[in-house]
């Protein structure tokens, strides 16, 4: 009986945790280009609730996968006319300053900024 009550309590806590988590955000790397000495350009798409504000950590990597450039980009709310999926997916380009030559770039992670 005690085990059944404990299992039910754990299941209830798990259900609440899964349904009340922060809104989801995802990213997709689209392109990368070197644009000069010490600079690179990274193109990416972000999918989120269009009313939410997200931040994405964008990085540039060297030939041996070392991070040679890093910046955080803020993506604010957008209208239903922006991007695709009724404003849920938008395209972005950001320039990243680098310490040494990079060979690839993309989004490391994105998260929703709580108000």
C-alpha positions in Angstrom: 0.0 0.0 0.0 2.8 2.4 0.9 4.7 1.6 -2.3 1.5 2.3 -4.4 1.0 5.7 -2.7 4.7 6.6 -3.3 4.5 5.5 -6.9 1.3 7.6 -7.4 3.0 10.6 -5.8 6.1 10.3 -8.0 3.8 10.0 -11.1 1.8 13.1 -10.1 5.0 15.1 -9.6 6.4 14.0 -12.9 3.1 14.9 -14.7 3.2 18.4 -13.2 6.8 18.9 -14.1 6.3 17.9 -17.7 3.3 20.1 -18.2 4.5 23.2 -16.5 8.0 23.4 -18.0 9.2 26.5 -19.9 8.0 26.9 -23.5 10.0 25.1 -26.1 12.5 26.7 -28.5 14.6 25.0 -31.2 17.1 26.2 -33.8 18.4 25.0 -37.1 21.8 26.0 -38.6 21.4 27.3 -42.1 24.8 28.8 -43.2 28.2 30.0 -42.3 30.7 32.3 -44.0 34.0 34.0 -43.3 33.4 37.8 -43.9 36.9 39.1 -43.1 39.8 39.0 -40.7 38.4 38.1 -37.3 34.7 37.9 -38.4 32.3 35.3 -39.5 28.6 35.3 -40.3 26.2 32.6 -39.1 22.7 32.1 -40.5 20.1 30.1 -38.5 16.4 29.7 -38.0 14.6 29.8 -34.6 11.2 28.1 -33.9 9.4 29.3 -30.8 6.1 30.7 -29.7 5.9 34.0 -31.5 5.0 35.9 -28.4 8.1 34.7 -26.5 11.5 36.1 -26.3 14.4 33.7 -26.8 18.2 34.0 -26.6 20.6 31.8 -28.7 24.3 31.2 -28.1 26.0 31.3 -31.5 29.5 30.0 -31.9 32.2 29.7 -34.5 34.5 26.6 -34.3 38.1 26.1 -35.5 39.4 23.1 -37.5 40.0 21.2 -34.3 36.5 22.1 -32.8 37.8 24.8 -30.5 35.4 27.7 -29.9 37.0 30.8 -31.6 34.0 33.1 -31.4 30.9 33.4 -29.4 27.9 35.7 -29.0 24.4 35.7 -27.6 21.6 36.8 -29.8 18.2 38.0 -28.5 15.2 37.1 -30.6 12.1 39.1 -29.5 8.4 38.5 -30.2 7.3 38.6 -33.8 4.1 39.0 -35.7 2.2 36.3 -37.5 3.4 37.8 -40.8 7.1 37.3 -39.9 8.9 34.2 -41.1 7.1 30.8 -41.6 4.5 28.8 -39.6 2.5 31.9 -38.7 5.5 33.7 -37.2 6.7 30.6 -35.3 9.9 30.2 -37.3 12.1 33.1 -38.2 15.4 33.4 -40.0 18.4 35.3 -38.5 21.9 36.3 -39.4 24.5 37.4 -36.9 28.1 38.4 -37.2 30.5 36.8 -34.7 34.0 38.2 -33.9 36.6 35.5 -33.9 40.0 35.1 -32.2 41.4 32.9 -35.0 40.1 31.4 -38.3 36.9 29.4 -38.1 35.7 26.6 -40.3 32.1 26.3 -39.1 29.5 28.1 -37.1 26.1 27.5 -35.7 23.8 27.7 -32.7 25.0 26.0 -29.6 21.8 26.4 -27.6 18.6 28.5 -27.3 16.4 29.2 -24.4 13.3 31.2 -23.6 13.8 34.4 -21.6 11.3 34.6 -18.7 9.7 38.0 -18.2 
